[in-house]
Amino acid sequence: MKPAKRGKPLLMRVVFGSAIYLAVVAFALGQGDGPSVKNLRQAVISPDGTHVAWVEPTTTGGGGSAIYVQDLKSSSLQPQRISAAGEDAAAHEGDACWSPDSKQLAFLSDAGGNDQSELYVAHLGGGTARKLTSLKGFLADPVWAPDGKTIAILFTENAPRAAGPLMPMTPETGVVDSKVYEQRLITVEVASGNVRQLSPADMYVYEYDWSPDSKSFALIAAHGEGDSNWYVAQIYTLGATGGEPHPVYKPRLQIAEPRWSPDGKSIAFIEGLMSDEGSTGGDIYVVPAGGGNARNVTPGIAASPNRIFWAAADKILFTENIDGQSGVATVDLASGKTSQVWSGGESLSISLSADQATSAVIRSSSERPGEIWVGSIGSWKQLTHYNDAVRPDWGEMKSLHWTSDGMRIQGWLMYPKDYDPGRRYPIVVVVHGGPAAAVRPSWPARGFNLDSLSTKGYFVLYPNPRGSFGQGEKFTEGNVKDFGYGDFRDILAGVDEVVKTLPVDDQRVGIFGWSYGGYMTMWAVTQTHRFRAAVAGAGLSNWQSYYGENDIDEWMIPYFGASVYDDPAVYAKSSPMTFIKNVKTPTLILVGERDGEVPEPQSREFWHALKSLGVETQFVVYEGEGHSIRKPEHQRDIMERLVGWFDRYLNPGSAQH
């Protein structure tokens, strides 16, 4: 399902998963990620490669975020803060983007108050940031025109919440209408601040890119409601003065990352089976800018490209999820040859200078928090040192491979802290959301600070079963019309591999997941009694009732082949409720009160059945929360309950020599 934005306007667009992707993103708490860790985000290098800007949390004035810029020519200088607020004032600032001449930085800030973000521009030479807009609604993704005269931005006028299905849904009472708040493309003239709304009032724009001559845009857009229609969005072009969008390409599946070629003749994009907007993976395609046949330039690649950059008119550089790792590669459009530039077992976000000779990256792994590194790709040197003294409070994390149904499956295994091969340990399987997503090492290794399970004496297995990114598009499509079958066999085979090769007690196995992982947890306890304890977060218990309850039903068609009204049987065969009387496993059930991706009734239906059947269970609904749990007190409560549940039934303290 899809990504998000809602509630208080966010400065940085949250584009993780949704009804089946959300792999409990960024819910980091507790031992490994305490106040000594500075969580950096959005490192962007200037086009000329001389400066890097980034966003970091502030510690004064009640919290917020701030933008800092480092001059790479004078690394001895302290970073300069770029802000619309005073030095000690609290504001949420981010979404920084460079002007083409590298002399100015545009960004969003709510320094003006009322939780309303506006667009500002600051000169590197100093002085007060200049406010360009006075709008009411949600702003996201500012990008300068190549000629430097205007800035484009996505704007949802009068939005009652930040857009996207991860945030809490607006409560509905009385007559429920179909009012849609469209995210539109607007431009802001830098000299005057004049605002022009470009895209039609009935069209929702998800992503865009400027043409190299600054006269047009490539759009990923759809008419109608935003959250659900991302799954059927198309590529359009639109003139920089507005008018009617010109349709360019109607995809078979989902699309992302529209990027105009340097010569203006083509548009590249990623197309694939994506369960969530913002969780990108697929093959790279190129289509003529005027329309026509799109060509797959990475057919059969054993990886999932997720970001693309034109290196030349005949060459594309891309980042990828590859076998559970991050990678950077290139593809030659004439020959179709792909070349690996770099890969590593960490999470990586990258920004490139105009000539692509220099890049800025934020590198994070299970062993070290994120820091900014700068240099040519693969030859980066560390720029920031905020977290050098921080050490993980959990065990080692290793990549693991096993075979299932003749396929090679990859996952990550976290060892217990202070691992002793002479002892036997319990294990918890953590299934990621999506399903079109994948686990890669990061700090902490997963959300909700699940690494604390390692600290308490558990092995933790993070499988990437079929349906995940990282092994190519055929693998990602491997669970179409097959939820709960092949993917679940892959997970069980991973448990078998760990039990066979390491001192793991097969009588003390637990399972946890959120979103798709929550569904897989509910499914698991209906299919086997192997799991002695389970925790299902935002789980999906009944595909048939879910179809009419969720906020993004279009995501289901590519996976099930038809709507539930046309083929109810294909939904029933994968529904945990179909097999509910098999459950014996004690199951903790957690959900946000206003979850639109996987609505609360899905969890309630499962809990009600377990209670009626006499299965030990507990049901917790978090007030005001959506699919993404945001309040720190709720995050802590979830982790405490989760660990307590597994401690109760898996008893890690009884590890024996």
C-alpha positions in Angstrom: 0.0 0.0 0.0 1.3 3.5 0.1 3.4 6.2 1.8 2.5 9.1 3.7 2.1 12.5 5.0 -0.7 13.7 7.4 -1.4 15.4 10.6 1.0 18.3 11.3 2.5 19.4 8.0 5.9 17.7 7.6 8.9 19.4 6.2 10.3 16.2 4.7 8.0 14.1 2.8 7.5 10.8 4.5 7.5 8.2 1.8 7.9 4.8 3.3 5.4 2.1 3.0 1.8 1.8 3.5 -0.7 -0.8 4.1 1.8 -3.3 3.4 5.0 -1.6 3.3 5.4 0.2 6.6 8.2 -1.8 8.1 7.8 0.2 11.3 9.8 3.0 9.9 11.9 5.3 12.0 10.4 4.4 15.3 13.8 4.4 16.9 13.8 4.4 20.7 15.8 3.2 23.6 19.2 1.9 24.2 20.9 1.9 20.9 19.5 5.3 19.7 19.6 7.6 22.8 20.0 11.3 23.0 23.7 11.0 22.1 22.8 10.0 18.5 22.3 12.8 16.1 20.0 11.6 13.2 21.1 13.4 10.1 18.9 13.5 7.0 18.7 14.9 3.5 22.3 15.6 2.6 22.3 17.6 -0.7 25.5 18.6 -2.5 25.6 21.9 -4.5 25.6 21.6 -8.3 29.2 22.8 -8.4 30.3 20.3 -5.8 31.7 22.9 -3.4 29.1 22.8 -0.6 26.9 20.2 1.2 23.6 21.1 3.0 21.9 18.8 5.4 19.1 18.7 8.0 19.6 17.8 11.7 17.4 18.0 14.8 17.7 21.0 17.0 18.2 20.8 20.7 17.0 24.3 21.7 13.7 26.1 21.7 11.6 23.0 22.2 12.8 20.9 19.3 12.5 21.0 15.5 15.0 20.7 12.7 17.7 23.0 11.2 19.7 23.2 8.0 23.5 23.4 8.0 25.9 24.0 5.1 29.5 23.0 5.0 32.0 24.6 2.6 34.0 21.7 1.2 36.8 24.0 0.1 37.4 25.0 3.7 36.6 22.0 5.8 38.1 23.6 8.8 35.3 26.1 9.0 32.3 25.4 11.1 29.1 24.6 9.3 26.8 27.6 8.6 23.2 27.4 9.8 20.7 28.4 7.1 17.4 29.4 8.8 14.3 31.5 8.6 14.2 31.4 12.5 16.5 32.9 15.0 19.5 30.9 16.2 17.7 29.7 19.3 14.2 29.6 17.9 12.3 26.4 17.3 11.3 25.6 13.7 10.9 22.7 11.5 13.1 23.3 8.5 14.1 21.1 5.6 13.5 20.1 2.0 16.6 22.0 1.0 17.4 22.4 -2.7 20.2 24.3 -4.4 20.0 27.0 -7.1 21.7 26.0 -10.4 24.5 28.5 -9.7 25.1 27.0 -6.2 24.8 30.4 -4.6 21.3 30.1 -3.0 19.4 27.5 -1.0 15.6 27.2 -1.1 13.9 25.4 1.8 10.7 24.9 3.7 10.2 26.4 7.2 7.3 26.8 9.6 9.2 29.7 11.4 6.2 31.9 10.6 4.0 29.9 13.1 0.7 28.1 12.9 2.5 24.9 11.9 2.4 26.3 8.3 5.4 25.6 6.2 6.4 28.3 3.6 9.1 28.5 1.0 12.2 30.6 1.8 15.4 31.4 -0.1 18.8 32.2 1.5 22.1 33.3 0.0 25.2 31.5 1.1 26.9 34.8 1.8 24.7 35.4 4.8 21.8 37.6 5.6 18.2 36.9 6.4 16.3 34.2 4.6 13.7 35.7 2.3 10.1 34.3 2.5 8.7 33.7 -0.9 5.2 32.3 -0.2 2.2 32.9 2.0 0.1 29.9 1.4 -2.3 27.8 3.4 -1.9 24.0 3.0 0.7 21.4 2.6 4.0 22.1 0.7 6.5 19.5 -0.5 9.5 18.9 -2.9 10.7 22.3 -4.0 13.0 22.1 -7.1 14.7 25.1 -8.9 14.2 25.5 -12.6 17.4 24.9 -14.6 17.4 28.6 -15.6 17.3 29.6 -11.9 14.3 32.0 -12.3 11.6 29.9 -10.6 11.1 27.2 -8.1 8.5 24.5 -8.6 6.8 22.9 -5.6 3.9 20.6 -4.8 1.0 22.3 -3.0 -2.2 20.9 -1.4 -4.4 23.9 -0.7 -6.2 24.0 2.6 -5.2 20.4 3.4 -6.6 19.3 6.7 -3.5 17.0 7.2 -0.3 16.2 5.4 -1.0 14.0 2.4 -0.6 10.3 2.4 -2.1 7.2 4.1 0.4 6.7 6.9 -0.9 9.6 8.9 -4.1 9.5 11.0 -7.2 9.7 8.9 -9.5 12.7 9.5 -12.6 11.4 11.4 -15.7 11.2 9.3 -19.2 11.9 10.7 -22.5 12.9 9.2 -22.8 12.7 5.4 -19.5 11.4 4.1 -18.7 13.2 0.9 -15.9 12.6 -1.6 -14.0 16.0 -1.2 -10.5 15.6 -2.6 -7.6 17.8 -1.7 -5.5 17.7 -4.8 -1.8 18.0 -4.6 -1.0 20.4 -7.5 2.2 21.6 -9.1 2.9 25.3 -8.7 5.8 27.6 -9.5 7.1 30.5 -7.5 9.0 33.3 -9.2 12.2 33.9 -7.3 12.5 37.6 -7.9 8.9 38.6 -7.2 7.4 35.7 -5.2 4.6 35.4 -7.7 2.8 32.0 -7.5 1.3 30.2 -10.4 -0.8 27.0 -10.1 -0.1 24.9 -13.2 -1.7 21.5 -13.0 -5.5 21.1 -13.4 -7.6 21.4 -10.3 -8.9 17.8 -10.6 -5.4 16.2 -11.0 -3.2 14.9 -8.2 0.6 15.3 -8.9 2.8 12.8 -7.1 6.3 13.5 -8.6 7.7 15.8 -11.3 10.9 16.9 -13.0 11.9 20.0 -14.9 12.8 19.7 -18.6 16.4 20.9 -19.2 15.2 24.1 -21.0 12.9 25.0 -18.1 9.9 25.1 -20.4 8.1 21.9 -19.4 7.6 19.3 -16.7 7.4 15.6 -16.6 4.7 14.5 -14.2 3.5 11.4 -12.5 -0.1 12.2 -11.9 -3.7 11.0 -11.9 -7.1 12.5 -11.8 -9.1 12.1 -8.6 -8.2 11.1 -5.1 -4.5 11.1 -4.3 -3.8 8.2 -1.9 -5.4 5.4 -3.9 -4.9 6.7 -7.4 -1.1 6.7 -7.2 -1.4 3.0 -8.2 -2.9 4.0 -11.5 -0.9 7.2 -12.2 0.5 7.9 -15.6 3.3 10.0 -17.1 2.3 13.4 -18.5 4.2 16.5 -19.7 3.0 20.0 -18.8 4.1 23.4 -20.0 5.8 25.7 -17.5 3.0 28.2 -18.1 0.2 25.6 -17.4 -2.4 24.4 -19.8 -3.6 20.8 -20.4 -1.2 18.0 -19.5 -0.2 15.8 -22.4 -0.3 12.1 -21.8 3.0 10.3 -22.5 2.8 6.8 -21.0 0.2 4.6 -19.3 2.0 1.9 -17.3 1.2 -1.7 -16.7 2.2 -1.4 -13.0 3.4 1.5 -10.7 5.8 4.2 -11.7 8.2 6.6 -9.9 11.3 8.8 -10.5 10.4 10.6 -13.7 13.7 12.1 -15.0 14.1 14.1 -18.2 17.2 13.3 -20.3 19.9 16.0 -20.8 19.0 16.4 -24.5 15.3 16.8 -23.7 14.3 14.0 -26.0 13.4 11.3 -23.4 12.0 10.7 -20.0 13.4 7.9 -17.8 11.4 6.3 -15.0 11.1 3.2 -12.8 8.2 0.8 -13.3 7.4 -2.2 -11.2 5.1 -3.8 -8.7 5.2 -1.4 -5.8 2.9 -1.8 -2.9 3.6 1.7 -1.6 4.3 5.1 -3.0 7.8 6.1 -2.0 8.9 2.5 -1.6 10.4 2.3 -5.1 11.7 -0.7 -7.0 11.4 -2.1 -10.5 13.0 -1.8 -13.9 14.3 1.4 -15.6 12.3 2.4 -18.6 12.9 5.2 -21.2 10.1 6.8 -23.2 10.1 9.5 -25.9 9.2 12.8 -24.3 6.4 13.3 -26.9 5.0 9.8 -26.2 5.4 6.4 -27.8 6.7 3.0 -26.8 8.6 2.8 -23.5 11.7 0.6 -23.5 12.9 -1.5 -20.6 16.6 -0.9 -20.4 17.3 -3.2 -17.4 15.3 -6.4 -18.2 16.3 -9.3 -16.0 18.5 -7.3 -13.7 18.9 -9.1 -10.4 18.3 -6.0 -8.3 15.7 -3.3 -7.8 16.6 0.2 -9.0 15.1 2.9 -6.7 16.6 6.2 -7.9 17.9 7.3 -11.3 20.2 10.0 -12.6 21.1 10.7 -16.2 24.9 10.5 -16.6 24.7 11.4 -20.3 22.2 11.2 -23.1 23.0 7.5 -23.5 23.8 6.5 -19.9 21.9 6.3 -16.6 23.3 6.0 -13.2 21.0 4.5 -10.5 20.9 3.4 -6.9 19.5 0.0 -6.2 18.5 -2.6 -3.6 20.6 -5.6 -4.4 20.5 -8.8 -2.4 19.6 -7.0 0.8 22.3 -4.4 0.3 22.6 -0.9 -1.2 24.2 -0.4 -4.6 25.1 2.1 -7.2 25.3 1.0 -10.9 25.1 2.4 -14.4 23.3 1.2 -17.6 24.4 1.9 -21.1 21.3 2.6 -23.2 22.7 1.5 -26.5 24.2 -1.9 -25.3 22.0 -2.5 -22.3 25.1 -3.3 -20.3 24.9 -2.7 -16.6 28.0 -2.0 -14.5 28.3 -2.1 -10.7 30.0 1.0 -9.3 29.6 0.2 -5.6 27.7 -2.0 -3.2 27.6 -2.4 0.6 25.7 -3.7 3.5 24.3 -0.4 4.7 21.5 2.1 4.0 22.5 4.9 1.7 21.0 8.1 0.4 22.9 9.9 -2.3 23.1 13.4 -3.9 25.2 14.2 -6.9 26.9 17.3 -8.2 26.0 18.5 -11.7 29.0 16.7 -13.3 28.5 13.7 -11.0 32.1 13.8 -10.1 31.3 14.5 -6.5 28.6 13.0 -4.3 27.3 13.5 -0.8 25.8 10.4 1.0 24.4 9.6 4.4 25.7 6.1 5.3 24.1 4.2 8.1 24.5 0.5 9.2 23.6 -1.6 12.2 27.1 -0.9 13.5 27.2 2.9 13.1 24.7 5.8 13.0 24.4 7.9 9.9 27.1 10.4 9.0 27.7 12.4 5.9 30.4 11.3 3.6 31.7 13.2 0.5 33.7 12.3 -2.6 33.5 10.3 -5.8 31.1 7.3 -5.7 32.6 4.5 -3.6 35.6 6.7 -2.5 33.8 8.8 0.0 35.5 10.5 2.9 33.7 11.1 6.2 32.6 14.8 6.6 30.6 14.8 9.8 31.6 13.1 13.1 28.6 13.7 15.3 28.2 10.0 16.2 31.8 8.7 16.3 31.6 7.9 19.9 28.4 5.9 19.7 28.5 2.1 19.8 25.7 -0.3 19.2 24.1 -1.9 22.2 23.1 -5.0 20.3 24.8 -8.0 18.6 26.3 -8.4 15.2 24.1 -8.4 12.1 25.0 -10.8 9.3 23.6 -11.5 5.8 22.1 -15.0 5.5 21.1 -17.0 2.4 18.9 -20.1 2.2 17.0 -22.0 -0.4 13.2 -22.2 -0.7 11.3 -23.8 -3.6 14.5 -23.8 -5.5 15.0 -20.0 -5.1 17.8 -18.3 -3.3 16.4 -16.2 -0.4 18.3 -13.5 1.5 17.7 -12.1 5.0 19.6 -10.5 7.9 20.3 -12.2 11.2 21.1 -10.3 14.3 22.9 -12.2 16.9 22.3 -11.9 20.7 24.5 -9.4 22.4 27.5 -11.1 24.0 26.7 -14.2 21.9 28.0 -17.4 23.4 27.9 -20.4 20.9 27.7 -22.7 23.9 24.2 -21.5 24.8 20.8 -22.0 23.2 18.8 -19.0 22.4 15.2 -18.1 21.4 14.6 -16.3 18.1 12.0 -13.8 16.9 11.2 -13.5 13.2 10.5 -9.9 12.1 8.7 -9.7 8.8 9.0 -6.3 7.0 6.1 -4.4 5.6 5.3 -3.8 1.9 5.5 -6.5 0.7 7.4 -4.6 -2.0 10.2 -3.5 0.3 13.3 -5.1 1.8 15.4 -5.1 5.0 18.8 -3.4 4.7 21.1 -2.7 7.7 20.5 0.7 9.2 20.8 2.4 12.6 19.1 1.1 14.6 18.8 -2.1 12.6 15.0 -1.8 12.5 12.2 0.4 13.8 10.7 0.3 17.3 14.3 -0.4 18.3 13.8 -4.1 17.9 17.5 -4.4 18.4 16.8 -4.4 22.1 15.6 -8.0 21.6 19.2 -8.8 20.8 20.3 -7.0 23.9 17.9 -9.2 25.9 19.3 -12.5 24.5 17.3 -13.2 21.3 18.4 -14.0 17.8 16.4 -11.8 15.4 15.8 -12.9 11.8 14.8 -10.3 9.2 13.8 -12.3 6.0 13.4 -10.8 2.6 11.0 -13.4 1.1 9.6 -13.4 -2.4 7.7 -10.2 -3.0 10.6 -8.2 -1.6 12.9 -5.9 -3.5 16.5 -6.8 -4.2 16.4 -9.9 -6.5 14.8 -8.4 -9.6 11.2 -7.7 -10.8 10.3 -11.4 -11.3 11.1 -12.0 -7.6 9.1 -9.0 -6.5 6.1 -10.3 -8.4 6.5 -13.8 -6.9 3.6 -13.5 -4.5 1.0 -12.2 -6.9 -2.3 -14.1 -6.2 -0.2 -16.1 -3.6 -0.1 -14.1 -0.4 0.7 -16.3 2.6 1.9 -19.3 0.6 5.3 -19.0 -1.2 6.4 -16.0 0.8 5.5 -17.8 4.1 7.4 -20.9 2.9 10.4 -18.7 2.4 10.2 -17.4 5.9 9.8 -20.9 7.4 12.8 -22.1 5.4 14.8 -19.2 6.9 13.9 -20.3 10.4 14.9 -23.9 9.5 18.3 -22.6 8.2 19.0 -20.7 11.4 17.9 -23.6 13.7 20.0 -26.0 11.6 23.2 -24.0 11.7 23.2 -22.1 15.0 22.3 -22.7 18.7 18.7 -21.7 18.4 15.9 -23.4 20.4 13.2 -24.5 17.9 10.7 -24.6 20.8 11.1 -20.9 21.4 10.4 -19.1 18.2 8.3 -15.9 18.0 7.1 -13.7 15.1 6.4 -10.0 14.7 5.5 -7.7 11.9 3.7 -4.4 11.1 1.4 -3.8 8.1 2.3 -6.6 5.6 4.4 -8.0 8.4 1.3 -7.8 10.7 -0.7 -9.7 8.1 2.0 -12.4 7.8 2.0 -12.7 11.6 -1.7 -13.3 11.6 -1.4 -15.7 8.8 1.5 -17.6 10.4 -0.5 -18.5 13.6 -3.3 -19.8 11.4 -1.0 -22.1 9.5 1.4 -23.5 12.1 1.9 -24.0 15.8 5.6 -23.5 15.4 5.5 -20.0 16.7 5.1 -19.9 20.5 4.3 -16.2 20.7 3.2 -13.6 18.1 2.8 -9.8 17.9 0.7 -8.4 15.0 1.0 -4.7 14.4 -1.5 -3.1 12.0 -2.3 -6.5 10.6 -4.7 -7.5 8.0 -7.0 -10.4 8.9 -9.7 -10.5 6.2 -8.9 -9.5 2.7 -12.6 -9.5 1.7 -13.7 -7.0 4.4 -10.5 -5.1 4.1 -11.1 -4.2 0.5 -14.1 -2.0 1.4 -12.5 -0.6 4.6 -9.1 0.7 3.5 -8.2 4.1 2.0 -6.1 2.8 -0.9 -7.9 -0.1 -2.5 -6.3 0.4 -5.9 -3.1 -1.2 -4.6 -4.8 -4.6 -4.4 -5.7 -5.1 -8.1 -2.1 -5.8 -9.3 -1.6 -8.3 -6.5 -4.9 -10.2 -6.7 -5.7 -9.7 -10.4 -9.3 -8.5 -9.9 -11.4 -6.6 -7.4 -12.9 -8.6 -4.5 -16.3 -8.2 -6.1 -15.1 -9.9 -9.3 -13.0 -12.7 -7.7 -13.8 -13.1 -4.0 -12.2 -16.6 -3.9 -8.6 -15.3 -4.5 -9.0 -13.0 -1.5 -10.5 -15.6 0.7 -7.7 -18.1 0.2 -5.2 -15.7 1.6 -7.3 -14.4 4.5 -6.2 -15.5 8.0 -9.9 -15.4 9.0 -10.5 -18.3 6.6 -8.4 -20.5 8.9 -9.0 -18.8 12.2 -10.0 -21.9 14.1 -6.4 -23.3 13.8 -4.9 -20.6 16.1 -3.4 -21.7 19.4 -0.5 -19.1 19.6 -0.7 -16.3 22.2 -1.0 -13.2 20.1 -0.6 -9.5 21.0 -2.5 -7.2 18.6 -1.6 -3.5 18.1 -3.0 -0.8 15.8 -3.5 2.9 15.5 -7.0 4.2 16.1 -7.2 6.2 12.8 -5.2 3.9 10.5 -6.4 4.3 6.9 -4.0 1.8 5.4 -5.0 -1.2 7.5 -8.0 0.0 9.5 -8.5 -0.8 13.1 -11.5 -3.2 12.4 -9.0 -5.6 10.8 -7.2 -6.0 14.1 -10.5 -6.1 16.1 -11.9 -8.9 13.9 -8.8 -11.0 14.6 -8.8 -10.3 18.3 -12.5 -10.9 18.6 -12.1 -14.4 17.0 -9.1 -15.3 19.2 -11.0 -14.2 22.4 -14.0 -16.2 21.3 -11.9 -19.3 20.7 -10.1 -19.1 24.0 -6.7 -18.2 22.6 -4.6 -15.9 24.9 -4.6 -12.4 23.3 -4.4 -8.8 24.1 -5.6 -5.9 21.9 -4.2 -2.3 22.1 -5.6 0.6 20.1 -3.4 3.8 20.1 -5.5 6.9 20.3 -5.2 9.3 17.4 -2.5 7.3 15.6 -2.5 6.3 12.0 -0.6 3.5 10.2 2.6 5.2 11.3 2.9 5.4 15.1 4.2 8.9 15.8 3.9 9.7 19.5 7.0 8.8 21.5 4.9 7.5 24.4 3.1 5.2 22.1 6.3 4.0 20.5 7.7 3.2 24.0 4.6 1.4 25.0 4.6 -0.8 21.9 8.2 -1.8 22.5 7.7 -2.5 26.2 4.6 -4.6 25.4 6.3 -6.4 22.5 9.4 -7.4 24.5 7.3 -8.3 27.6 5.1 -10.6 25.4 8.1 -12.4 24.0 9.8 -12.6 27.4 6.7 -14.2 28.9 6.4 -17.0 26.3 9.9 -17.4 25.0 11.8 -16.9 28.3 15.2 -15.7 27.0 16.7 -15.9 30.5 16.5 -19.7 30.4 19.2 -20.1 27.7 21.1 -23.2 28.5 24.7 -24.3 28.0 
